[in-house]
Amino acid sequence: MSPEVETYLALLEKRLSLLRLLAQEFVDCRKEFIALDLDGMYRRISEQEELCRQIQRLHPAICALQQMCSKQLGFDKENGTGKPAKSEWTERLSRVTEDLAKAQAEVRRLNQIHAAYLRRSRKTIQVLRNFVANYAITYAPPPGPALPSVRMTERG
């Protein structure tokens, strides 16, 4: 098959691998939420953002090749049965697109769970801020210097 079809399939497979990595990042991020590891959460979120940027960078190239490849693979003309002619490339494309659909559905599901964690965390932080604000005067630092003065330590 043509180099365009090979490139198209390679880009789809790259997108699939990035989606799988993103799904794993969502799963791994749960550990940081459970441990309340803010640095770990920020690190994971940064990694998720980078994966999303990489996926977005693939999109224009995939769209540009999609039309050309559909013609070459026979998706634009039917062979009398309403389906393109079977070949190794069409089977590989079908397999990759099915895997992509599953990966996208999984990322969507994990993203909803992650968003729920963030909403709950926001509520928890707001409750803690309100609690601290109510008792801020009670636990305020005492007036005056917190450390003994130099004169008192010299006499000692």
DSSP file (Angstrom, degrees, kcal/mol; ACC not computed):
  #  RESIDUE AA STRUCTURE BP1 BP2  ACC     N-H-->O    O-->H-N    N-H-->O    O-->H-N    TCO  KAPPA ALPHA  PHI   PSI    X-CA   Y-CA   Z-CA
    1    1 A M              0   0    0      0, 0.0    72,-0.0     0, 0.0     5,-0.0   0.000 360.0 360.0 360.0 170.0    0.0    0.0    0.0
    2    2 A S     >  -     0   0    0      1,-0.1     4,-1.8    67,-0.1     3,-0.3  -0.206 360.0-114.6 -72.1 158.9    1.0    3.6   -0.3
    3    3 A P  H  > S+     0   0    0      0, 0.0     4,-2.6     0, 0.0     5,-0.2   0.798 114.9  61.9 -62.8 -27.8    3.3    5.5    2.1
    4    4 A E  H  > S+     0   0    0      2,-0.2     4,-2.7     1,-0.2     5,-0.1   0.911 104.5  46.5 -64.9 -41.4    0.3    7.7    3.0
    5    5 A V  H  > S+     0   0    0     -3,-0.3     4,-2.7     2,-0.2     5,-0.2   0.908 112.5  50.2 -67.2 -40.9   -1.7    4.8    4.3
    6    6 A E  H  X S+     0   0    0     -4,-1.8     4,-2.3     2,-0.2    -2,-0.2   0.921 112.9  46.6 -61.8 -43.6    1.3    3.5    6.2
    7    7 A T  H  X S+     0   0    0     -4,-2.6     4,-2.6     2,-0.2    -2,-0.2   0.913 111.6  51.9 -63.7 -43.2    1.8    7.0    7.7
    8    8 A Y  H  X S+     0   0    0     -4,-2.7     4,-2.3     1,-0.2    -2,-0.2   0.936 112.0  44.8 -59.7 -48.5   -1.9    7.3    8.5
    9    9 A L  H  X S+     0   0    0     -4,-2.7     4,-2.4     1,-0.2    -1,-0.2   0.880 112.1  52.9 -64.7 -37.7   -2.0    3.9   10.3
   10   10 A A  H  X S+     0   0    0     -4,-2.3     4,-2.3    -5,-0.2    -1,-0.2   0.905 109.7  48.7 -63.8 -40.6    1.2    4.8   12.2
   11   11 A L  H  X S+     0   0    0     -4,-2.6     4,-2.5     2,-0.2    -2,-0.2   0.904 111.2  49.6 -65.8 -40.8   -0.3    8.1   13.3
   12   12 A L  H  X S+     0   0    0     -4,-2.3     4,-2.4     2,-0.2    -2,-0.2   0.906 111.9  48.4 -64.0 -40.7   -3.5    6.3   14.5
   13   13 A E  H  X S+     0   0    0     -4,-2.4     4,-2.3     2,-0.2    -2,-0.2   0.876 110.5  51.4 -67.3 -36.6   -1.4    3.7   16.4
   14   14 A K  H  X S+     0   0    0     -4,-2.3     4,-2.3     2,-0.2    -2,-0.2   0.920 110.3  49.2 -63.7 -43.7    0.7    6.6   18.0
   15   15 A R  H  X S+     0   0    0     -4,-2.5     4,-2.4     1,-0.2    -2,-0.2   0.907 110.0  52.0 -61.7 -41.6   -2.6    8.2   19.0
   16   16 A L  H  X S+     0   0    0     -4,-2.4     4,-2.2     2,-0.2    -2,-0.2   0.919 109.6  48.1 -60.6 -45.0   -3.8    4.9   20.5
   17   17 A S  H  X S+     0   0    0     -4,-2.3     4,-2.1     1,-0.2    -1,-0.2   0.888 111.7  50.2 -65.6 -37.8   -0.6    4.5   22.5
   18   18 A L  H  X S+     0   0    0     -4,-2.3     4,-2.5     2,-0.2    -1,-0.2   0.892 109.5  51.1 -66.6 -39.0   -0.8    8.1   23.8
   19   19 A L  H  X S+     0   0    0     -4,-2.4     4,-2.4     2,-0.2    -2,-0.2   0.898 109.7  50.1 -64.2 -39.7   -4.4    7.5   24.8
   20   20 A R  H  X S+     0   0    0     -4,-2.2     4,-2.1     2,-0.2    -2,-0.2   0.900 110.6  49.4 -65.2 -39.8   -3.4    4.3   26.7
   21   21 A L  H  X S+     0   0    0     -4,-2.1     4,-2.2     2,-0.2    -2,-0.2   0.905 110.5  51.1 -63.7 -40.7   -0.6    6.3   28.5
   22   22 A L  H  X S+     0   0    0     -4,-2.5     4,-2.1     2,-0.2    -2,-0.2   0.911 108.8  50.9 -63.2 -42.5   -3.2    9.0   29.4
   23   23 A A  H  X S+     0   0    0     -4,-2.4     4,-1.9     1,-0.2    -1,-0.2   0.910 110.3  49.7 -61.1 -41.6   -5.5    6.4   30.8
   24   24 A Q  H  X S+     0   0    0     -4,-2.1     4,-2.9     1,-0.2    -1,-0.2   0.872 107.4  54.7 -66.2 -35.7   -2.7    4.9   32.9
   25   25 A E  H  X S+     0   0    0     -4,-2.2     4,-2.0     2,-0.2    -1,-0.2   0.901 106.7  51.2 -63.0 -40.5   -1.8    8.4   34.1
   26   26 A F  H  X S+     0   0    0     -4,-2.1     4,-0.6     2,-0.2    -2,-0.2   0.915 112.9  45.7 -61.7 -42.1   -5.4    8.9   35.3
   27   27 A V  H >< S+     0   0    0     -4,-1.9     3,-1.0     1,-0.2     4,-0.4   0.930 113.9  47.8 -66.3 -45.5   -5.2    5.6   37.2
   28   28 A D  H >X S+     0   0    0     -4,-2.9     3,-0.9     1,-0.2     4,-0.7   0.794 101.5  65.6 -67.4 -27.7   -1.8    6.3   38.7
   29   29 A C  H 3X S+     0   0    0     -4,-2.0     4,-1.8     1,-0.2     3,-0.3   0.750  85.5  73.2 -67.0 -22.9   -3.0    9.8   39.8
   30   30 A R  H <X S+     0   0    0     -3,-1.0     4,-2.7    -4,-0.6    -1,-0.2   0.872  89.6  59.3 -58.9 -36.6   -5.4    8.2   42.2
   31   31 A K  H <> S+     0   0    0     -3,-0.9     4,-2.3    -4,-0.4    -1,-0.2   0.904 105.1  48.3 -60.1 -41.7   -2.5    7.2   44.5
   32   32 A E  H  X>S+     0   0    0     -4,-0.7     5,-2.3    -3,-0.3     4,-0.6   0.873 111.2  50.5 -67.6 -36.8   -1.5   10.8   44.9
   33   33 A F  H ><5S+     0   0    0     -4,-1.8     3,-0.6     3,-0.2    -2,-0.2   0.918 111.8  47.3 -65.5 -42.8   -5.1   11.8   45.6
   34   34 A I  H 3<5S+     0   0    0     -4,-2.7    -2,-0.2     1,-0.2    -1,-0.2   0.898 116.6  43.0 -65.8 -40.2   -5.4    9.1   48.3
   35   35 A A  H 3<5S-     0   0    0     -4,-2.3    -1,-0.2    -5,-0.2    -2,-0.2   0.498 106.4-128.0 -82.4  -3.9   -2.1   10.1   49.8
   36   36 A L  T <<5 +     0   0    0     -4,-0.6     2,-1.1    -3,-0.6    -3,-0.2   0.873  48.6 164.2  54.5  40.2   -2.9   13.8   49.6
   37   37 A D     >< -     0   0    0     -5,-2.3     4,-2.5     1,-0.2    -1,-0.2  -0.746  16.5-177.1 -89.6  93.6    0.4   14.2   47.8
   38   38 A L  H  > S+     0   0    0     -2,-1.1     4,-2.8     1,-0.2     5,-0.2   0.897  81.4  51.1 -62.6 -41.8    0.1   17.7   46.3
   39   39 A D  H  > S+     0   0    0      1,-0.2     4,-2.3     2,-0.2    -1,-0.2   0.918 111.9  47.9 -62.1 -41.5    3.4   17.6   44.5
   40   40 A G  H  > S+     0   0    0      2,-0.2     4,-2.6     1,-0.2    -2,-0.2   0.891 110.7  51.5 -64.6 -39.8    2.6   14.2   43.1
   41   41 A M  H  X S+     0   0    0     -4,-2.5     4,-2.8     2,-0.2     5,-0.2   0.940 111.1  47.3 -62.1 -47.0   -0.8   15.5   41.9
   42   42 A Y  H  X S+     0   0    0     -4,-2.8     4,-2.3     1,-0.2    -2,-0.2   0.902 112.4  50.3 -61.7 -40.5    0.7   18.5   40.2
   43   43 A R  H  X S+     0   0    0     -4,-2.3     4,-2.1    -5,-0.2    -1,-0.2   0.931 112.8  45.9 -63.0 -45.9    3.4   16.2   38.6
   44   44 A R  H  X S+     0   0    0     -4,-2.6     4,-2.5     1,-0.2    -2,-0.2   0.908 111.8  51.2 -64.1 -42.3    0.7   13.8   37.3
   45   45 A I  H  X S+     0   0    0     -4,-2.8     4,-2.5     1,-0.2    -1,-0.2   0.891 109.2  51.3 -63.9 -38.3   -1.5   16.6   36.0
   46   46 A S  H  X S+     0   0    0     -4,-2.3     4,-2.2    -5,-0.2    -1,-0.2   0.904 110.3  49.1 -63.3 -40.6    1.5   18.1   34.2
   47   47 A E  H  X S+     0   0    0     -4,-2.1     4,-2.2     2,-0.2    -2,-0.2   0.893 110.6  50.7 -65.2 -39.4    2.1   14.7   32.6
   48   48 A Q  H  X S+     0   0    0     -4,-2.5     4,-2.3     2,-0.2    -2,-0.2   0.914 109.5  50.6 -63.9 -42.6   -1.5   14.4   31.6
   49   49 A E  H  X S+     0   0    0     -4,-2.5     4,-2.3     1,-0.2    -2,-0.2   0.906 109.7  50.5 -62.0 -41.1   -1.4   17.9   30.0
   50   50 A E  H  X S+     0   0    0     -4,-2.2     4,-2.3     2,-0.2    -1,-0.2   0.906 109.7  49.9 -64.7 -41.4    1.7   16.9   28.0
   51   51 A L  H  X S+     0   0    0     -4,-2.2     4,-2.3     2,-0.2    -1,-0.2   0.906 110.1  51.1 -62.7 -40.9    0.0   13.8   26.8
   52   52 A C  H  X S+     0   0    0     -4,-2.3     4,-2.5     1,-0.2    -2,-0.2   0.899 109.0  51.3 -63.3 -40.4   -3.1   15.7   25.7
   53   53 A R  H  X S+     0   0    0     -4,-2.3     4,-2.1     2,-0.2    -1,-0.2   0.910 109.4  50.2 -62.8 -41.2   -0.8   18.2   23.8
   54   54 A Q  H  X S+     0   0    0     -4,-2.3     4,-1.1     2,-0.2    -2,-0.2   0.903 110.8  49.1 -63.7 -40.4    0.9   15.3   22.0
   55   55 A I  H  X S+     0   0    0     -4,-2.3     4,-1.0     1,-0.2     3,-0.5   0.913 110.7  50.6 -64.3 -42.2   -2.5   13.9   21.0
   56   56 A Q  H  < S+     0   0    0     -4,-2.5     3,-0.4     1,-0.2    -2,-0.2   0.858 104.7  57.6 -64.4 -35.1   -3.7   17.3   19.8
   57   57 A R  H  X S+     0   0    0     -4,-2.1     4,-0.5     1,-0.2    -1,-0.2   0.800 104.8  52.2 -66.0 -27.4   -0.5   17.7   17.7
   58   58 A L  H  X S+     0   0    0     -4,-1.1     4,-2.3    -3,-0.5     3,-0.2   0.782  91.3  79.5 -75.6 -27.1   -1.3   14.4   15.9
   59   59 A H  H  X S+     0   0    0     -4,-1.0     4,-2.6    -3,-0.4     5,-0.2   0.873  89.0  48.9 -55.6 -49.2   -4.9   15.5   15.0
   60   60 A P  H  > S+     0   0    0      0, 0.0     4,-2.3     0, 0.0    -1,-0.2   0.910 113.4  47.5 -60.9 -40.4   -4.1   17.8   12.0
   61   61 A A  H  X S+     0   0    0     -4,-0.5     4,-1.9    -3,-0.2    -2,-0.2   0.898 112.2  49.9 -66.7 -39.2   -1.9   15.2   10.3
   62   62 A I  H  X S+     0   0    0     -4,-2.3     4,-1.6     2,-0.2    -1,-0.2   0.930 112.0  47.7 -64.3 -44.9   -4.5   12.5   10.9
   63   63 A C  H  X S+     0   0    0     -4,-2.6     4,-0.9     1,-0.2    -2,-0.2   0.893 110.2  52.8 -63.1 -40.1   -7.3   14.6    9.4
   64   64 A A  H  X S+     0   0    0     -4,-2.3     4,-0.6    -5,-0.2    -1,-0.2   0.889 115.9  39.0 -64.5 -38.4   -5.2   15.5    6.4
   65   65 A L  H  X S+     0   0    0     -4,-1.9     4,-2.6     1,-0.2     5,-0.3   0.694  98.7  79.0 -84.0 -19.3   -4.4   11.9    5.6
   66   66 A Q  H  X S+     0   0    0     -4,-1.6     4,-2.2     1,-0.2     5,-0.2   0.917  95.3  43.3 -60.3 -48.5   -7.8   10.5    6.4
   67   67 A Q  H  X S+     0   0    0     -4,-0.9     4,-1.5     1,-0.2    -1,-0.2   0.930 115.7  48.2 -63.8 -46.0   -9.6   11.5    3.2
   68   68 A M  H  X S+     0   0    0     -4,-0.6     4,-1.8     1,-0.2    -1,-0.2   0.907 114.2  46.2 -62.2 -42.5   -6.7   10.5    1.0
   69   69 A C  H  X S+     0   0    0     -4,-2.6     4,-2.5     1,-0.2     6,-0.2   0.840 104.9  59.5 -72.9 -33.1   -6.4    7.1    2.6
   70   70 A S  H  <>S+     0   0    0     -4,-2.2     5,-2.7    -5,-0.3     6,-0.9   0.882 108.2  46.9 -64.3 -34.8  -10.1    6.4    2.6
   71   71 A K  H ><5S+     0   0    0     -4,-1.5     3,-0.7     3,-0.2    -1,-0.2   0.917 113.0  48.4 -68.8 -43.2  -10.1    6.6   -1.2
   72   72 A Q  H 3<5S+     0   0    0     -4,-1.8    -2,-0.2     1,-0.2    -1,-0.2   0.846 112.2  48.5 -67.6 -32.8   -7.0    4.4   -1.5
   73   73 A L  T 3<5S-     0   0    0     -4,-2.5    -1,-0.2    -5,-0.1    -2,-0.2   0.533 117.1-111.6 -86.2  -5.3   -8.4    1.8    0.8
   74   74 A G  T < 5S+     0   0    0     -3,-0.7    -3,-0.2    -4,-0.5     3,-0.2   0.706  78.1 128.5  87.8  20.3  -11.7    1.7   -1.0
   75   75 A F  S   <S+     0   0    0     -5,-2.7    -4,-0.2    -6,-0.2    -5,-0.1   0.662  71.4  56.7 -80.8 -15.5  -14.0    3.2    1.6
   76   76 A D  S    S+     0   0    0     -6,-0.9     2,-0.4     1,-0.1    -1,-0.2   0.682 109.3  44.9 -89.8 -17.0  -15.3    5.8   -0.8
   77   77 A K  S    S-     0   0    0     -3,-0.2     2,-0.2    -6,-0.1    -1,-0.1  -0.986  79.6-134.2-128.3 138.6  -16.6    3.2   -3.3
   78   78 A E        -     0   0    0     -2,-0.4    -3,-0.1     6,-0.1    -4,-0.0  -0.594   5.2-142.9 -90.6 149.3  -18.5    0.1   -2.6
   79   79 A N        -     0   0    0      4,-1.3    -1,-0.1    -2,-0.2    -2,-0.0  -0.021  64.3 -82.4-100.2  30.9  -17.6   -3.2   -4.2
   80   80 A G  S    S+     0   0    0      1,-0.0    -2,-0.1     0, 0.0    -1,-0.0   0.141 125.8  72.7  95.3 -20.7  -21.3   -4.3   -4.5
   81   81 A T  S    S-     0   0    0      2,-0.4    -1,-0.0     0, 0.0    -3,-0.0   0.441 109.2-108.6-104.7  -2.6  -21.6   -5.5   -0.9
   82   82 A G  S    S+     0   0    0      1,-0.3    -4,-0.1     0, 0.0     0, 0.0   0.569  91.0  91.3  86.8   8.3  -21.6   -2.1    0.7
   83   83 A K  S    S-     0   0    0      3,-0.0    -4,-1.3     1,-0.0    -2,-0.4  -0.937  81.8-100.5-133.2 155.2  -18.1   -2.6    2.2
   84   84 A P        -     0   0    0      0, 0.0   -10,-0.1     0, 0.0    -9,-0.1  -0.320  54.9 -82.6 -69.7 159.7  -14.6   -1.8    1.0
   85   85 A A        -     0   0    0    -11,-0.2     2,-0.2   -12,-0.1     5,-0.1  -0.389  52.4-110.8 -61.9 137.3  -12.6   -4.6   -0.5
   86   86 A K        +     0   0    0     -3,-0.1     2,-0.3     4,-0.1    -1,-0.1  -0.504  52.7 148.0 -74.1 135.0  -10.9   -6.7    2.2
   87   87 A S     >  -     0   0    0     -2,-0.2     4,-2.1     1,-0.1     5,-0.2  -0.940  62.2 -95.0-152.9 173.2   -7.2   -6.4    2.5
   88   88 A E  H  > S+     0   0    0     -2,-0.3     4,-2.2     1,-0.2     5,-0.2   0.880 123.7  51.4 -60.1 -38.0   -4.5   -6.5    5.2
   89   89 A W  H  > S+     0   0    0      2,-0.2     4,-2.7     1,-0.2    -1,-0.2   0.896 108.6  48.2 -70.6 -41.0   -4.6   -2.7    5.4
   90   90 A T  H  > S+     0   0    0      2,-0.2     4,-2.4     1,-0.2    -1,-0.2   0.881 113.1  48.9 -68.9 -35.8   -8.4   -2.5    5.9
   91   91 A E  H  X S+     0   0    0     -4,-2.1     4,-2.4     2,-0.2    -2,-0.2   0.912 113.0  47.3 -67.1 -41.6   -8.3   -5.2    8.5
   92   92 A R  H  X S+     0   0    0     -4,-2.2     4,-2.6    -5,-0.2    -2,-0.2   0.912 112.7  49.5 -64.5 -41.8   -5.5   -3.4   10.3
   93   93 A L  H  X S+     0   0    0     -4,-2.7     4,-2.7     2,-0.2     5,-0.2   0.912 110.8  49.7 -63.1 -42.5   -7.3   -0.1   10.0
   94   94 A S  H  X S+     0   0    0     -4,-2.4     4,-2.2     2,-0.2    -2,-0.2   0.915 111.8  48.5 -61.9 -43.0  -10.5   -1.7   11.4
   95   95 A R  H  X S+     0   0    0     -4,-2.4     4,-2.3     2,-0.2    -2,-0.2   0.920 113.1  46.8 -63.8 -44.5   -8.6   -3.2   14.3
   96   96 A V  H  X S+     0   0    0     -4,-2.6     4,-2.6     1,-0.2    -2,-0.2   0.909 112.2  49.6 -66.0 -42.1   -6.9    0.2   15.1
   97   97 A T  H  X S+     0   0    0     -4,-2.7     4,-2.3     2,-0.2    -1,-0.2   0.879 110.8  50.2 -67.5 -35.6  -10.1    2.2   14.9
   98   98 A E  H  X S+     0   0    0     -4,-2.2     4,-2.1    -5,-0.2    -1,-0.2   0.930 112.6  46.8 -64.3 -44.1  -11.9   -0.3   17.2
   99   99 A D  H  X S+     0   0    0     -4,-2.3     4,-2.7     1,-0.2    -2,-0.2   0.882 111.0  52.8 -64.4 -38.0   -9.0   -0.1   19.7
  100  100 A L  H  X S+     0   0    0     -4,-2.6     4,-2.9     2,-0.2     5,-0.2   0.919 108.0  50.3 -62.4 -43.5   -9.1    3.7   19.4
  101  101 A A  H  X S+     0   0    0     -4,-2.3     4,-2.1     1,-0.2    -2,-0.2   0.911 112.6  46.7 -62.2 -42.3  -12.8    3.8   20.2
  102  102 A K  H  X S+     0   0    0     -4,-2.1     4,-2.2     2,-0.2    -2,-0.2   0.920 113.6  48.3 -65.1 -43.5  -12.3    1.6   23.3
  103  103 A A  H  X S+     0   0    0     -4,-2.7     4,-2.7     1,-0.2    -2,-0.2   0.904 111.4  49.9 -64.9 -41.3   -9.3    3.7   24.5
  104  104 A Q  H  X S+     0   0    0     -4,-2.9     4,-2.4     1,-0.2    -1,-0.2   0.899 110.8  49.6 -64.6 -39.8  -11.2    6.9   24.0
  105  105 A A  H  X S+     0   0    0     -4,-2.1     4,-2.3    -5,-0.2    -1,-0.2   0.902 112.2  48.3 -64.8 -40.1  -14.2    5.6   25.9
  106  106 A E  H  X S+     0   0    0     -4,-2.2     4,-2.8     2,-0.2     5,-0.2   0.916 111.7  48.5 -66.9 -43.0  -11.9    4.5   28.7
  107  107 A V  H  X S+     0   0    0     -4,-2.7     4,-2.5     2,-0.2    -2,-0.2   0.903 111.1  51.5 -63.1 -40.3  -10.1    7.9   28.9
  108  108 A R  H  X S+     0   0    0     -4,-2.4     4,-1.9     2,-0.2    -2,-0.2   0.925 112.0  46.5 -61.1 -44.8  -13.5    9.6   28.9
  109  109 A R  H  X S+     0   0    0     -4,-2.3     4,-1.9     1,-0.2    -2,-0.2   0.933 114.7  46.1 -63.8 -46.8  -14.7    7.4   31.8
  110  110 A L  H  X S+     0   0    0     -4,-2.8     4,-2.6     1,-0.2    -1,-0.2   0.849 109.4  55.6 -66.4 -33.9  -11.4    7.9   33.8
  111  111 A N  H  X S+     0   0    0     -4,-2.5     4,-2.6    -5,-0.2    -1,-0.2   0.889 106.3  50.8 -65.0 -38.9  -11.6   11.6   33.1
  112  112 A Q  H  X S+     0   0    0     -4,-1.9     4,-1.9     2,-0.2    -2,-0.2   0.901 111.6  47.8 -64.5 -40.4  -15.0   11.8   34.6
  113  113 A I  H  X S+     0   0    0     -4,-1.9     4,-2.0     2,-0.2    -2,-0.2   0.926 112.1  49.7 -64.3 -44.2  -13.7   10.0   37.7
  114  114 A H  H  X S+     0   0    0     -4,-2.6     4,-2.2     1,-0.2    -2,-0.2   0.896 109.1  52.0 -62.0 -41.4  -10.8   12.3   37.9
  115  115 A A  H  X S+     0   0    0     -4,-2.6     4,-2.4     1,-0.2    -1,-0.2   0.876 107.4  53.0 -63.1 -37.2  -13.0   15.4   37.6
  116  116 A A  H  X S+     0   0    0     -4,-1.9     4,-2.6     2,-0.2    -1,-0.2   0.899 107.2  51.9 -65.2 -39.8  -15.1   14.0   40.5
  117  117 A Y  H  X S+     0   0    0     -4,-2.0     4,-2.6     1,-0.2    -2,-0.2   0.921 110.3  48.8 -59.5 -43.6  -11.9   13.7   42.6
  118  118 A L  H  X S+     0   0    0     -4,-2.2     4,-2.4     2,-0.2    -2,-0.2   0.908 110.9  49.4 -65.2 -41.7  -11.1   17.3   41.8
  119  119 A R  H  X S+     0   0    0     -4,-2.4     4,-2.1     2,-0.2    -2,-0.2   0.936 113.5  46.5 -62.2 -45.2  -14.7   18.5   42.7
  120  120 A R  H  X S+     0   0    0     -4,-2.6     4,-2.5     1,-0.2    -2,-0.2   0.891 111.5  51.7 -64.8 -38.8  -14.5   16.5   46.0
  121  121 A S  H  X S+     0   0    0     -4,-2.6     4,-2.8     2,-0.2    -1,-0.2   0.905 107.9  52.1 -63.4 -41.0  -11.1   17.9   46.8
  122  122 A R  H  X S+     0   0    0     -4,-2.4     4,-2.2     1,-0.2    -1,-0.2   0.917 110.8  47.8 -61.4 -42.7  -12.3   21.4   46.2
  123  123 A K  H  X S+     0   0    0     -4,-2.1     4,-2.2     2,-0.2    -2,-0.2   0.914 112.1  49.6 -64.3 -42.6  -15.1   20.9   48.6
  124  124 A T  H  X S+     0   0    0     -4,-2.5     4,-2.4     1,-0.2    -2,-0.2   0.918 111.1  48.8 -63.1 -44.0  -12.8   19.4   51.2
  125  125 A I  H  X S+     0   0    0     -4,-2.8     4,-2.6     1,-0.2    -1,-0.2   0.894 110.1  51.9 -64.2 -39.3  -10.4   22.2   50.9
  126  126 A Q  H  X S+     0   0    0     -4,-2.2     4,-2.4     2,-0.2    -1,-0.2   0.905 109.5  49.6 -64.2 -40.9  -13.2   24.8   51.3
  127  127 A V  H  X S+     0   0    0     -4,-2.2     4,-2.4     2,-0.2    -2,-0.2   0.928 112.4  47.7 -62.5 -44.9  -14.4   23.0   54.4
  128  128 A L  H  X S+     0   0    0     -4,-2.4     4,-2.6     2,-0.2    -2,-0.2   0.894 110.8  51.1 -64.3 -39.6  -10.9   23.1   55.9
  129  129 A R  H  X S+     0   0    0     -4,-2.6     4,-2.5     2,-0.2    -1,-0.2   0.915 111.1  48.4 -63.7 -42.1  -10.5   26.8   55.0
  130  130 A N  H  X S+     0   0    0     -4,-2.4     4,-2.0     2,-0.2    -2,-0.2   0.913 111.8  50.0 -63.3 -41.7  -13.8   27.6   56.7
  131  131 A F  H  X S+     0   0    0     -4,-2.4     4,-1.3     2,-0.2    -2,-0.2   0.933 113.0  45.3 -62.0 -47.3  -12.7   25.6   59.8
  132  132 A V  H  < S+     0   0    0     -4,-2.6     4,-0.4     1,-0.2     3,-0.3   0.895 111.2  53.6 -64.9 -39.8   -9.3   27.4   60.0
  133  133 A A  H >< S+     0   0    0     -4,-2.5     3,-0.7     1,-0.2     4,-0.4   0.879 106.2  53.2 -63.6 -37.2  -10.9   30.8   59.4
  134  134 A N  H 3< S+     0   0    0     -4,-2.0    -1,-0.2     1,-0.2     3,-0.2   0.825 118.5  34.9 -66.9 -30.8  -13.4   30.2   62.3
  135  135 A Y  T 3X S+     0   0    0     -4,-1.3     4,-1.9    -3,-0.3    -1,-0.2   0.228  85.1 105.0-109.0  13.2  -10.6   29.4   64.7
  136  136 A A  T <4 S+     0   0    0     -3,-0.7    -1,-0.1    -4,-0.4    -2,-0.1   0.877  83.4  47.2 -62.1 -39.3   -7.9   31.7   63.4
  137  137 A I  T >4 S+     0   0    0     -4,-0.4     3,-1.2    -3,-0.2    -1,-0.2   0.892 109.8  53.4 -71.1 -39.2   -8.3   34.2   66.3
  138  138 A T  T 34 S+     0   0    0      1,-0.3    -2,-0.2    -4,-0.2    -1,-0.2   0.885 118.8  34.4 -61.8 -39.8   -8.2   31.4   68.9
  139  139 A Y  T 3< S+     0   0    0     -4,-1.9    -1,-0.3     2,-0.0    -2,-0.2   0.023  86.4 137.2-107.8  27.0   -5.0   30.1   67.6
  140  140 A A    <   -     0   0    0     -3,-1.2    -3,-0.1     1,-0.1    -4,-0.0  -0.397  65.2 -95.1 -69.4 149.7   -3.4   33.3   66.6
  141  141 A P        -     0   0    0      0, 0.0    -1,-0.1     0, 0.0     3,-0.1  -0.360  49.3 -97.9 -63.3 146.0    0.3   33.8   67.4
  142  142 A P        -     0   0    0      0, 0.0    -3,-0.0     0, 0.0     2,-0.0  -0.294  44.3-100.1 -64.5 150.2    0.9   35.6   70.7
  143  143 A P  S    S+     0   0    0      0, 0.0    -3,-0.0     0, 0.0     0, 0.0  -0.330  85.0  30.6 -68.7 154.2    1.6   39.3   70.4
  144  144 A G  S    S-     0   0    0     -3,-0.1     2,-0.1    -2,-0.0     3,-0.0  -0.299 108.2 -21.4  92.9-178.0    5.2   40.5   70.7
  145  145 A P        -     0   0    0      0, 0.0     4,-0.1     0, 0.0     0, 0.0  -0.385  47.4-151.9 -68.4 140.7    8.5   38.8   69.8
  146  146 A A  S    S+     0   0    0     -2,-0.1    -2,-0.0     2,-0.1     0, 0.0   0.749  79.0  58.7 -83.2 -25.4    8.3   35.0   69.5
  147  147 A L  S    S-     0   0    0      1,-0.1     3,-0.1    -3,-0.0     0, 0.0  -0.762  97.7 -96.4-105.0 151.3   12.0   34.5   70.5
  148  148 A P        -     0   0    0      0, 0.0    -1,-0.1     0, 0.0    -2,-0.1  -0.310  48.3-103.1 -62.3 150.1   13.6   35.6   73.7
  149  149 A S     >  -     0   0    0      1,-0.1     4,-1.3    -4,-0.1     3,-0.1  -0.233  26.6-110.5 -72.0 165.1   15.4   38.9   73.4
  150  150 A V  H  > S+     0   0    0      1,-0.2     4,-1.7     2,-0.2     5,-0.1   0.865 114.7  58.8 -64.9 -37.2   19.2   39.1   73.2
  151  151 A R  H  > S+     0   0    0      1,-0.2     4,-1.6     2,-0.2    -1,-0.2   0.895 103.2  51.9 -60.7 -42.3   19.6   40.6   76.7
  152  152 A M  H  > S+     0   0    0      1,-0.2     4,-1.1     2,-0.2    -1,-0.2   0.866 110.3  47.8 -65.9 -35.6   17.9   37.6   78.3
  153  153 A T  H  < S+     0   0    0     -4,-1.3    -1,-0.2     1,-0.2    -2,-0.2   0.809 108.8  54.6 -75.8 -28.3   20.1   35.1   76.6
  154  154 A E  H  < S+     0   0    0     -4,-1.7    -2,-0.2     1,-0.2    -1,-0.2   0.831 108.0  49.1 -72.6 -32.2   23.3   37.1   77.6
  155  155 A R  H  <        0   0    0     -4,-1.6    -1,-0.2     1,-0.2    -2,-0.2   0.830 360.0 360.0 -72.9 -32.2   22.4   37.1   81.3
  156  156 A G     <        0   0    0     -4,-1.1    -1,-0.2    -5,-0.2    -2,-0.1   0.357 360.0 360.0 -46.2 360.0   21.8   33.4   81.4
